[in-house]
């Protein structure tokens, strides 16, 4: 049942990907990057459809995927790639959904980003750059998926401007690539929207008590010592959702207006109420 659910998700995501390509980017001469962007460029030079080219270019990459990730991942990736190729060819007959190039760039980039993110979360890839990016992520886990895609897409966008001899099309393709990068990171990593607070105060216990009671957030004491005074201090450390932080700030001001407080953004938070430690990092 779980496996069937996975392939249903991949099927729907592959269709969404094809919609973004066939109805928005491809008919508006935008090659926003990756293997799909290369296929769009080649379709203008060869009498072969974009969907078919996507599959042909992916063949050597899929062979690499079998060697690198094993047959289990590759089967679902071949399935996703084949569906994207099929749906792209079918939907290309309908032409552009809009002749507003900016709208096509934004919608096309968003649709492909969402579909790639969903397929990644399902444990597969859409072939092409997805496989290369996944391999890079294993080697360099600190790199964000969307950022790697953007670097690769930049090269394809530049090439599209040269082939199409249309600077505007290349710039709109760049907008689409940026949109894809941002939306993909949002889909894959979410928005923790968390704030990290460090509070140094002579009324640490009172502040911690109110944070626990009023906001129901976890609070940790860190032992600190003033470098100049040599006094031992309790430093409060706590993480909270972004929308809660103004209330926390108000509590600190009420309890100790002279407290020293550092507020910073927490880009990724693992643990109860946030991400699972055991969820696969894409």
Phi, psi and omega per residue, in radians:
X1 nan -0.733 -3.138
X2 -1.139 -0.681 3.141
X3 -1.165 -0.685 3.120
X4 -1.119 -0.727 3.114
X5 -1.056 -0.717 3.138
X6 -1.046 -0.789 -3.087
X7 -1.303 -0.476 3.030
X8 -1.154 -0.760 3.113
X9 -1.080 -0.780 3.138
X10 -1.090 -0.696 3.137
X11 -1.086 -0.827 -3.136
X12 -1.129 -0.726 -3.136
X13 -1.154 -0.663 3.111
X14 -1.108 -0.657 3.110
X15 -1.152 -0.759 3.123
X16 -1.076 -0.715 3.101
X17 -1.034 -0.832 -3.122
X18 -1.102 -0.628 3.091
X19 -1.074 -0.815 3.142
X20 -1.039 -0.663 -3.114
X21 -1.389 -0.935 -2.980
X22 -1.280 -0.541 -3.056
X23 -1.812 -0.196 -3.074
X24 -2.198 -1.092 -3.024
X25 -1.381 -0.887 -3.061
X26 -1.031 -0.887 -3.106
X27 -1.202 -0.228 3.102
X28 -1.790 0.343 3.082
X29 0.995 0.700 3.087
X30 -1.955 2.229 3.072
X31 -2.042 1.455 -2.985
X32 -1.243 -0.061 3.047
X33 2.344 3.079 3.100
X34 1.178 -2.960 3.115
X35 -1.099 -0.637 3.119
X36 -1.092 -0.724 3.096
X37 -1.101 -0.723 3.098
X38 -1.114 -0.706 3.124
X39 -1.108 -0.693 3.103
X40 -1.088 -0.743 3.120
X41 -1.111 -0.828 -3.113
X42 -1.150 -0.510 -3.138
X43 -1.159 -0.352 3.091
X44 -1.469 -0.273 -3.110
X45 -1.851 -0.371 -3.108
X46 -2.161 2.647 3.129
X47 -1.428 0.913 -3.114
X48 -2.308 2.442 -3.114
X49 -1.187 2.691 -3.128
X50 -1.027 -0.776 -3.129
X51 -1.046 -0.757 3.124
X52 -1.121 -0.727 3.122
X53 -1.124 -0.625 3.097
X54 -1.016 -0.761 -3.129
X55 -1.203 -0.750 -3.105
X56 -1.111 -0.760 3.139
X57 -1.146 -0.540 -3.076
X58 -1.327 -0.319 -3.048
X59 -0.974 -0.935 3.124
X60 -1.131 -0.547 3.129
X61 -1.197 -0.666 3.113
X62 -1.174 -0.598 3.069
X63 -1.105 -0.725 3.067
X64 -1.081 -0.676 -3.117
X65 -1.115 -0.669 3.101
X66 -1.060 -0.747 3.140
X67 -1.197 -0.713 -3.022
X68 -1.446 -0.734 -3.001
X69 -1.980 -0.182 -3.134
X70 1.614 2.913 -3.030
X71 -1.243 -0.509 -3.080
X72 -1.044 -0.876 3.124
X73 -1.204 -0.670 -3.031
X74 -1.174 -0.582 3.123
X75 -1.040 -0.834 3.139
X76 -1.193 -0.556 3.111
X77 -1.232 -0.726 3.072
X78 -1.061 -0.718 3.113
X79 -1.067 -0.822 -3.133
X80 -1.118 -0.761 -3.125
X81 -1.126 -0.751 3.135
X82 -1.109 -0.709 3.122
X83 -1.166 -0.730 3.111
X84 -1.059 -0.767 3.106
X85 -1.058 -0.803 -3.127
X86 -1.127 -0.905 -3.107
X87 -1.097 -0.647 3.127
X88 -1.088 -0.772 3.116
X89 -1.132 -0.709 -3.120
X90 -1.169 -0.831 -3.054
X91 -1.297 -0.360 -3.129
X92 -1.102 -0.351 3.138
X93 -1.212 -0.328 -3.077
X94 -1.520 -0.199 3.114
X95 1.316 -2.959 -3.073
X96 -1.258 2.409 3.086
X97 -1.358 -0.393 3.111
X98 -2.661 2.585 3.076
X99 -1.753 0.107 3.028
X100 -1.431 1.866 -3.000
X101 -1.146 -0.667 3.127
X102 -1.111 -0.780 3.117
X103 -1.096 -0.706 3.125
X104 -1.108 -0.678 3.135
X105 -1.131 -0.786 -3.100
X106 -1.213 -0.826 -3.104
X107 -1.220 -0.788 3.135
X108 -1.056 -0.789 3.115
X109 -1.108 -0.711 -3.134
X110 -1.165 -0.753 -3.121
X111 -1.121 -0.779 3.136
X112 -1.170 -0.635 3.129
X113 -1.131 -0.801 3.133
X114 -1.065 -0.781 -3.100
X115 -1.153 -0.728 3.115
X116 -1.100 -0.776 3.126
X117 -1.068 -0.748 3.133
X118 -1.131 -0.749 3.136
X119 -1.152 -0.692 3.064
X120 -1.036 -0.782 -3.117
X121 -1.169 -0.450 3.112
X122 -1.368 -0.096 3.101
X123 1.656 0.247 3.130
X124 -2.196 -2.984 3.010
X125 -2.442 2.996 3.087
X126 -1.682 0.307 -3.140
X127 1.371 -2.958 3.059
X128 0.991 -2.294 -3.093
X129 -1.112 -0.437 3.131
X130 -0.984 -0.762 -3.122
X131 -1.163 -0.783 3.133
X132 -1.099 -0.735 3.129
X133 -1.135 -0.735 3.131
X134 -1.086 -0.669 3.091
X135 -1.136 -0.722 3.111
X136 -1.146 -0.643 3.137
X137 -1.144 -0.573 3.094
X138 -1.182 -0.617 -3.130
X139 -1.419 -0.680 -3.113
X140 -2.198 1.326 -3.040
X141 -1.093 -0.310 -3.127
X142 -1.343 -0.240 -3.133
X143 -1.402 2.386 3.098
X144 -1.404 2.449 -3.095
X145 -1.004 -0.820 -3.108
X146 -1.059 -0.613 -3.119
X147 -1.218 -0.675 3.109
X148 -1.140 -0.747 3.109
X149 -1.039 -0.726 -3.093
X150 -1.112 -0.696 3.132
X151 -1.092 -0.751 3.127
X152 -1.202 -0.703 -3.121
X153 -1.111 -0.590 -3.121
X154 -1.025 -0.664 3.135
X155 -1.189 -0.704 3.138
X156 -1.202 -0.686 3.118
X157 -1.070 -0.763 3.101
X158 -1.060 -0.754 3.117
X159 -1.099 -0.672 -3.136
X160 -1.118 -0.664 3.109
X161 -1.097 -0.624 3.129
X162 -1.251 -0.790 -3.094
X163 -1.204 -0.809 -3.109
X164 -1.364 -0.292 -3.076
X165 0.935 0.744 -3.097
X166 -2.437 1.755 -3.109
X167 -1.105 -0.674 -3.133
X168 -1.071 -0.765 3.136
X169 -1.077 -0.699 3.134
X170 -1.155 -0.696 3.128
X171 -1.166 -0.704 3.085
X172 -1.167 -0.632 3.071
X173 -1.098 -0.651 3.097
X174 -1.118 -0.701 3.078
X175 -1.060 -0.755 3.113
X176 -1.085 -0.710 3.137
X177 -1.136 -0.718 3.103
X178 -1.106 -0.761 3.112
X179 -1.053 -0.733 3.117
X180 -1.075 -0.763 -3.125
X181 -1.074 -0.818 -3.097
X182 -1.163 -0.855 -3.096
X183 -1.147 -0.655 -3.127
X184 -1.114 -0.796 3.098
X185 -1.087 -0.590 3.105
X186 -1.150 -0.774 -3.137
X187 -1.181 -0.756 -3.061
X188 -1.324 -0.743 -3.006
X189 -1.892 -0.235 -3.122
X190 1.232 -3.064 3.073
X191 -2.067 1.742 3.135
X192 -1.050 -0.592 -3.134
X193 0.815 0.797 -3.096
X194 -1.891 2.637 3.065
X195 -2.080 2.434 3.103
X196 -1.914 2.175 -3.088
X197 -2.023 2.342 2.936
X198 -2.034 2.210 -3.071
X199 -2.231 2.168 3.088
X200 -1.982 2.063 -3.046
X201 -2.694 2.656 3.051
X202 -1.332 -0.197 3.112
X203 -1.971 0.768 -3.073
X204 -1.043 -0.732 -3.105
X205 -1.131 -0.738 3.136
X206 -1.128 -0.747 3.139
X207 -1.136 -0.804 -3.140
X208 -1.071 -0.698 3.135
X209 -1.077 -0.752 -3.133
X210 -1.234 -0.637 3.095
X211 -1.088 -0.708 3.126
X212 -1.193 -0.806 -3.047
X213 -1.346 -0.781 -3.032
X214 -1.438 -0.626 -3.037
X215 -1.914 -0.218 3.129
X216 0.984 0.831 3.096
X217 -2.067 2.698 3.140
X218 -1.276 2.487 -3.134
X219 -2.286 2.392 3.128
X220 -2.188 2.393 3.051
X221 -1.614 2.343 3.030
X222 -2.044 2.324 3.125
X223 -1.303 2.235 3.132
X224 -2.315 2.806 3.114
X225 -2.476 2.258 3.122
X226 -1.132 2.226 -3.107
X227 -1.158 -0.614 -3.103
X228 -1.494 -0.872 -3.057
X229 -1.430 -0.464 -3.079
X230 1.357 0.046 -3.122
X231 -1.274 2.417 3.048
X232 -1.384 2.391 -3.103
X233 -2.360 2.699 2.983
X234 -1.691 2.151 3.095
X235 -1.801 2.179 3.114
X236 -1.504 2.246 3.024
X237 -2.118 2.288 3.104
X238 -2.656 2.588 3.100
X239 -2.039 2.425 -3.116
X240 -2.614 2.799 3.062
X241 -1.072 2.609 -3.029
X242 -0.992 -0.697 -3.066
X243 -1.244 -0.232 -3.140
X244 -1.548 -0.406 -3.012
X245 -1.002 -0.665 3.108
X246 -1.053 -0.611 3.121
X247 -1.220 -0.640 3.104
X248 -1.138 -0.733 3.121
X249 -1.061 -0.712 -3.135
X250 -1.128 -0.678 3.113
X251 -1.088 -0.768 -3.141
X252 -1.100 -0.744 3.139
X253 -1.122 -0.670 -3.135
X254 -1.188 -0.718 -3.060
X255 -1.378 -0.665 -3.102
X256 -2.685 1.609 -3.136
X257 -1.083 -0.333 -3.115
X258 -1.688 0.160 -3.123
X259 -1.191 2.781 3.077
X260 -1.854 2.120 -3.035
X261 -2.289 2.315 3.074
X262 -1.987 2.234 3.126
X263 -2.110 2.201 3.121
X264 -2.442 2.840 3.133
X265 -1.482 2.457 3.051
X266 -1.855 1.922 -3.039
X267 -1.295 -0.599 3.094
X268 -2.442 2.286 -3.122
X269 -2.265 2.253 3.126
X270 -1.990 2.490 3.129
X271 2.283 -3.053 -3.079
X272 -1.023 2.234 3.141
X273 1.593 -0.169 -3.133
X274 -2.233 -2.404 -3.118
X275 -1.410 2.681 3.088
X276 -1.401 2.487 3.068
X277 -1.108 -0.493 -2.972
X278 -1.725 0.012 3.102
X279 -1.248 2.478 -3.112
X280 -1.188 2.291 3.068
X281 -1.474 2.111 -3.045
X282 -1.426 nan nan
